Amino acid sequence: MKTYYDCIPCLLRQTVEAMHMFVKDEGIQEKLIRFVLREIADMDLNETPPYMAGLIHRRIREVLHDTDPYKEIKEHFNQLALNMYENLHKQVEESADPFDTAVRIAIAGNIIDFGVRADIGPREVEETLLECLQRPIAFNASAELNHAILQADRILFLGDNAGEIVFDRLLIEQIPAQKVCYVVKAMPVINDAIMEDAVATGMTELVRVIDNGSDAPGTNFNLCSPQFIEEFHQADLIIAKGQANYETLNEVKNKDIFFLLKVKCPVIARDLGCDTGAVVLKSCCRKTV
């Protein structure tokens, strides 16, 4: 997905919110804002919004001399989600349709996105869970996903955020573990999950986990490692979590991809053709025979 004009204020908002959270020196704040304004002025709008977000947050980490400024936030939400895990696991087991319930819980976890909002709290996570369990799923491809999982031998599950990774576990537990490879970021960016989060939440004990070689949101092949790209091409099925993965992969050809996300942005809502706030499970099956 290209960068729309409406994405520009959002990129600035991300900068200002991160700056207020982590940068106290007003001189550094001004330099950071001016850097982002220059980059936006010169950016190629055919690039995806996550590409620019990655550039911004790379600069923020450099200014702070901190490789992972969101570390405490990620740890907090990992623990929050782990505290909810047993009850959610029981809810899936007792459901009339465990797969559908697990899908909904996994999508609900996508609310834990500090690229969209910096004021997310436990109450919003709980409210989103209730909403996702009750609300109709837009483009509901749950049956198609279940069928594709049964047919696939190699499934690549592209994770998104810390905390959310625990909600993903509940869906992955509905899939034969030997089929699944879970993907995290190689280096910190915003509150995206990295290998440290996969270990802390038990994902590495459940399935094979790799990183994509990148420190940018989503899955931009120009920034990913050759090893990850090979895994991507060899996979029979891609399950992609979150807005950034949709933004970076929605135009990929000749690959079965299922996007699971909570739509938190009017630009993505418009691109998808749904309402902001929608709970989405959309299939983009483009395999050629």
LOZAKOL-542500 format. One record per residue (C-alpha): residue number from 1; residue in three letters; chain; x, y negated, z. Coordinates in steps of 0.25 Angstrom, whole numbers, plus 2048, in hexadecimal, padded with zeros to 3 digits. Last residue first. Layout:
N
SITE    nr   rest   kette     u     v     w
SITE   NUM    ALA       A     X     Y     Z
...
//
This chain:
289
SITE    nr   rest   kette     u     v     w
SITE   289    VAL       A   7F7   85D   7D6
SITE   288    THR       A   7FA   84E   7D9
SITE   287    LYS       A   7F9   84A   7E8
SITE   286    ARG       A   7F3   83C   7EA
SITE   285    CYS       A   7EB   83F   7F7
SITE   284    CYS       A   7E9   832   7FE
SITE   283    SER       A   7E0   836   80A
SITE   282    LYS       A   7DA   82C   814
SITE   281    LEU       A   7D8   82E   822
SITE   280    VAL       A   7D4   820   828
SITE   279    VAL       A   7CE   81B   834
SITE   278    ALA       A   7C9   80D   830
SITE   277    GLY       A   7CD   800   838
SITE   276    THR       A   7CD   7F7   82C
SITE   275    ASP       A   7C3   7FC   823
SITE   274    CYS       A   7C5   805   817
SITE   273    GLY       A   7CA   804   808
SITE   272    LEU       A   7D9   809   80B
SITE   271    ASP       A   7DF   7FC   805
SITE   270    ARG       A   7D5   7F4   80C
SITE   269    ALA       A   7D7   7FB   81A
SITE   268    ILE       A   7E6   7FA   818
SITE   267    VAL       A   7E5   7EB   816
SITE   266    PRO       A   7DB   7EA   821
SITE   265    CYS       A   7E4   7F0   82B
SITE   264    LYS       A   7E2   7FA   837
SITE   263    VAL       A   7DD   806   82F
SITE   262    LYS       A   7DF   812   838
SITE   261    LEU       A   7E7   81C   831
SITE   260    LEU       A   7E8   82A   82B
SITE   259    PHE       A   7ED   82B   81C
SITE   258    PHE       A   7ED   838   815
SITE   257    ILE       A   7F8   83A   80A
SITE   256    ASP       A   7F8   844   7FF
SITE   255    LYS       A   804   840   7F6
SITE   254    ASN       A   805   83E   7E7
SITE   253    LYS       A   806   82E   7E8
SITE   252    VAL       A   809   825   7F4
SITE   251    GLU       A   800   819   7F4
SITE   250    ASN       A   7FA   81A   802
SITE   249    LEU       A   808   81D   808
SITE   248    THR       A   80E   80F   80D
SITE   247    GLU       A   801   808   812
SITE   246    TYR       A   7FA   815   816
SITE   245    ASN       A   807   819   81E
SITE   244    ALA       A   807   80B   824
SITE   243    GLN       A   7F8   80C   828
SITE   242    GLY       A   7F9   819   830
SITE   241    LYS       A   7FB   828   82F
SITE   240    ALA       A   7FF   82F   823
SITE   239    ILE       A   7FC   83E   821
SITE   238    ILE       A   804   843   815
SITE   237    LEU       A   801   851   80F
SITE   236    ASP       A   809   85A   806
SITE   235    ALA       A   816   855   80B
SITE   234    GLN       A   823   856   803
SITE   233    HIS       A   822   848   7FE
SITE   232    PHE       A   821   842   80C
SITE   231    GLU       A   82C   84C   811
SITE   230    GLU       A   836   847   806
SITE   229    ILE       A   832   838   809
SITE   228    PHE       A   836   83B   818
SITE   227    GLN       A   843   841   815
SITE   226    PRO       A   846   836   80B
SITE   225    SER       A   844   82C   816
SITE   224    CYS       A   839   821   816
SITE   223    LEU       A   83B   812   813
SITE   222    ASN       A   838   812   804
SITE   221    PHE       A   82D   81D   807
SITE   220    ASN       A   825   813   80F
SITE   219    THR       A   81D   81B   819
SITE   218    GLY       A   816   813   823
SITE   217    PRO       A   81C   809   82D
SITE   216    ALA       A   82B   807   82B
SITE   215    ASP       A   837   80D   832
SITE   214    SER       A   839   818   828
SITE   213    GLY       A   840   826   827
SITE   212    ASN       A   833   82D   827
SITE   211    ASP       A   834   834   834
SITE   210    ILE       A   832   843   836
SITE   209    VAL       A   829   84B   83F
SITE   208    ARG       A   827   85A   83F
SITE   207    VAL       A   81A   85E   847
SITE   206    LEU       A   815   860   855
SITE   205    GLU       A   821   85E   85E
SITE   204    THR       A   826   852   856
SITE   203    MET       A   818   84C   858
SITE   202    GLY       A   81A   84C   867
SITE   201    THR       A   817   83E   86A
SITE   200    ALA       A   825   83A   86E
SITE   199    VAL       A   82B   841   863
SITE   198    ALA       A   823   83B   858
SITE   197    ASP       A   825   82D   85F
SITE   196    GLU       A   834   82F   85E
SITE   195    MET       A   833   833   850
SITE   194    ILE       A   82D   826   84C
SITE   193    ALA       A   81E   821   84D
SITE   192    ASP       A   81B   813   848
SITE   191    ASN       A   819   808   852
SITE   190    ILE       A   820   7FD   84A
SITE   189    VAL       A   82B   804   843
SITE   188    PRO       A   835   80D   849
SITE   187    MET       A   83E   816   841
SITE   186    ALA       A   83C   823   839
SITE   185    LYS       A   82D   822   839
SITE   184    VAL       A   825   82E   83C
SITE   183    VAL       A   820   83A   833
SITE   182    TYR       A   819   847   838
SITE   181    CYS       A   81C   854   830
SITE   180    VAL       A   810   85D   830
SITE   179    LYS       A   80E   86B   82A
SITE   178    GLN       A   814   873   835
SITE   177    ALA       A   80B   86C   83F
SITE   176    PRO       A   7FE   872   839
SITE   175    ILE       A   7F4   866   839
SITE   174    GLN       A   7EA   863   844
SITE   173    GLU       A   7F5   85F   84E
SITE   172    ILE       A   7FA   855   844
SITE   171    LEU       A   7ED   84D   846
SITE   170    LEU       A   7EF   84D   855
SITE   169    ARG       A   7FD   849   853
SITE   168    ASP       A   7F9   83D   84B
SITE   167    PHE       A   7F3   837   858
SITE   166    VAL       A   801   838   85F
SITE   165    ILE       A   808   832   853
SITE   164    GLU       A   7FE   826   855
SITE   163    GLY       A   806   822   861
SITE   162    ALA       A   812   81E   859
SITE   161    ASN       A   80D   81A   84B
SITE   160    ASP       A   80C   820   83D
SITE   159    GLY       A   80E   82E   839
SITE   158    LEU       A   80F   834   82B
SITE   157    PHE       A   80B   843   82C
SITE   156    LEU       A   812   84B   821
SITE   155    ILE       A   80B   858   81E
SITE   154    ARG       A   812   864   818
SITE   153    ASP       A   80A   870   815
SITE   152    ALA       A   7FD   86A   810
SITE   151    GLN       A   7F0   870   80D
SITE   150    LEU       A   7EA   870   81B
SITE   149    ILE       A   7EE   862   81D
SITE   148    ALA       A   7E8   85E   810
SITE   147    HIS       A   7DB   864   815
SITE   146    ASN       A   7DB   85D   822
SITE   145    LEU       A   7DE   850   81B
SITE   144    GLU       A   7D3   852   811
SITE   143    ALA       A   7C9   854   81C
SITE   142    SER       A   7CE   848   823
SITE   141    ALA       A   7CE   83F   817
SITE   140    ASN       A   7C4   835   81D
SITE   139    PHE       A   7C6   829   814
SITE   138    ALA       A   7C2   820   821
SITE   137    ILE       A   7C0   829   82D
SITE   136    PRO       A   7B3   827   834
SITE   135    ARG       A   7B5   821   842
SITE   134    GLN       A   7B3   82A   84F
SITE   133    LEU       A   7C0   830   852
SITE   132    CYS       A   7C7   824   84C
SITE   131    GLU       A   7C0   81A   855
SITE   130    LEU       A   7C2   822   862
SITE   129    LEU       A   7D1   822   85E
SITE   128    THR       A   7D1   814   85B
SITE   127    GLU       A   7CC   810   868
SITE   126    GLU       A   7D6   818   86F
SITE   125    VAL       A   7E2   812   867
SITE   124    GLU       A   7DC   804   86A
SITE   123    ARG       A   7DB   806   879
SITE   122    PRO       A   7E9   80B   879
SITE   121    GLY       A   7EF   7FE   873
SITE   120    ILE       A   7F2   7F7   866
SITE   119    ASP       A   7F7   7E9   867
SITE   118    ALA       A   801   7E8   85C
SITE   117    ARG       A   7F8   7EB   850
SITE   116    VAL       A   7FB   7EF   842
SITE   115    GLY       A   809   7F3   843
SITE   114    PHE       A   807   7F8   851
SITE   113    ASP       A   7FF   804   84C
SITE   112    ILE       A   7F8   80D   856
SITE   111    ILE       A   7EB   80D   84F
SITE   110    ASN       A   7F0   819   847
SITE   109    GLY       A   7ED   822   852
SITE   108    ALA       A   7DE   822   84E
SITE   107    ILE       A   7E2   829   841
SITE   106    ALA       A   7E8   834   848
SITE   105    ILE       A   7DC   835   851
SITE   104    ARG       A   7D3   836   845
SITE   103    VAL       A   7DB   840   83F
SITE   102    ALA       A   7DB   849   84B
SITE   101    THR       A   7CC   848   84C
SITE   100    ASP       A   7CA   84C   83E
SITE    99    PHE       A   7D3   858   840
SITE    98    PRO       A   7CD   85C   84D
SITE    97    ASP       A   7BF   85C   847
SITE    96    ALA       A   7B5   860   852
SITE    95    SER       A   7BE   85A   85B
SITE    94    GLU       A   7C3   862   868
SITE    93    GLU       A   7D1   863   863
SITE    92    VAL       A   7D2   855   85E
SITE    91    GLN       A   7CD   84F   86B
SITE    90    LYS       A   7D6   858   873
SITE    89    HIS       A   7E2   852   86C
SITE    88    LEU       A   7DD   844   86E
SITE    87    ASN       A   7DC   846   87D
SITE    86    GLU       A   7EA   84C   87D
SITE    85    TYR       A   7F0   841   874
SITE    84    MET       A   7EB   835   87C
SITE    83    ASN       A   7F7   834   885
SITE    82    LEU       A   800   837   879
SITE    81    ALA       A   7F9   82B   871
SITE    80    LEU       A   7FD   821   87D
SITE    79    GLN       A   80B   827   87E
SITE    78    ASN       A   80E   825   86F
SITE    77    PHE       A   807   817   870
SITE    76    HIS       A   810   813   87B
SITE    75    GLU       A   81D   819   875
SITE    74    LYS       A   81A   812   868
SITE    73    ILE       A   818   804   86F
SITE    72    GLU       A   825   806   877
SITE    71    LYS       A   82C   809   86A
SITE    70    TYR       A   826   7FD   862
SITE    69    PRO       A   833   7F6   861
SITE    68    ASP       A   83B   801   85B
SITE    67    THR       A   848   7FE   855
SITE    66    ASP       A   84A   7F2   85E
SITE    65    HIS       A   854   7E7   85A
SITE    64    LEU       A   848   7DE   85B
SITE    63    VAL       A   84B   7D7   84E
SITE    62    GLU       A   84F   7E4   847
SITE    61    ARG       A   842   7EB   84C
SITE    60    ILE       A   83A   7DF   847
SITE    59    ARG       A   841   7E0   83A
SITE    58    ARG       A   83D   7EE   838
SITE    57    HIS       A   82F   7EB   83C
SITE    56    ILE       A   82E   7E1   831
SITE    55    LEU       A   834   7EA   826
SITE    54    GLY       A   82B   7F6   82A
SITE    53    ALA       A   81F   7ED   82A
SITE    52    MET       A   823   7E9   81B
SITE    51    TYR       A   824   7F7   817
SITE    50    PRO       A   817   7FA   81F
SITE    49    PRO       A   80F   7F0   816
SITE    48    THR       A   812   7F7   80A
SITE    47    GLU       A   81B   7F1   7FF
SITE    46    ASN       A   814   7EC   7F2
SITE    45    LEU       A   814   7DF   7FA
SITE    44    ASP       A   823   7DD   7F8
SITE    43    MET       A   827   7D5   804
SITE    42    ASP       A   82E   7C7   802
SITE    41    ALA       A   825   7BE   80A
SITE    40    ILE       A   822   7CA   814
SITE    39    GLU       A   831   7CB   816
SITE    38    ARG       A   833   7BC   818
SITE    37    LEU       A   827   7BC   822
SITE    36    VAL       A   82D   7C8   829
SITE    35    PHE       A   83A   7C1   82B
SITE    34    ARG       A   834   7B4   830
SITE    33    ILE       A   82C   7BB   83A
SITE    32    LEU       A   838   7C2   83F
SITE    31    LYS       A   840   7B6   840
SITE    30    GLU       A   835   7AF   847
SITE    29    GLN       A   834   7BA   852
SITE    28    ILE       A   843   7BA   853
SITE    27    GLY       A   843   7AC   857
SITE    26    GLU       A   837   7AE   860
SITE    25    ASP       A   83E   7B8   868
SITE    24    LYS       A   834   7C2   86E
SITE    23    VAL       A   833   7CD   863
SITE    22    PHE       A   82C   7DA   867
SITE    21    MET       A   81D   7D9   868
SITE    20    HIS       A   81C   7CB   863
SITE    19    MET       A   824   7CF   857
SITE    18    ALA       A   81D   7DB   854
SITE    17    GLU       A   810   7D4   854
SITE    16    VAL       A   816   7C9   84B
SITE    15    THR       A   81C   7D3   841
SITE    14    GLN       A   80F   7DB   840
SITE    13    ARG       A   807   7CF   83E
SITE    12    LEU       A   810   7CB   833
SITE    11    LEU       A   80F   7D8   82C
SITE    10    CYS       A   800   7D7   82E
SITE     9    PRO       A   7FF   7C9   828
SITE     8    ILE       A   806   7CF   81B
SITE     7    CYS       A   7FD   7DB   81A
SITE     6    ASP       A   7F2   7D2   815
SITE     5    TYR       A   7FA   7CF   808
SITE     4    TYR       A   7FA   7DE   805
SITE     3    THR       A   806   7E7   806
SITE     2    LYS       A   806   7F2   7FC
SITE     1    MET       A   800   800   800
//
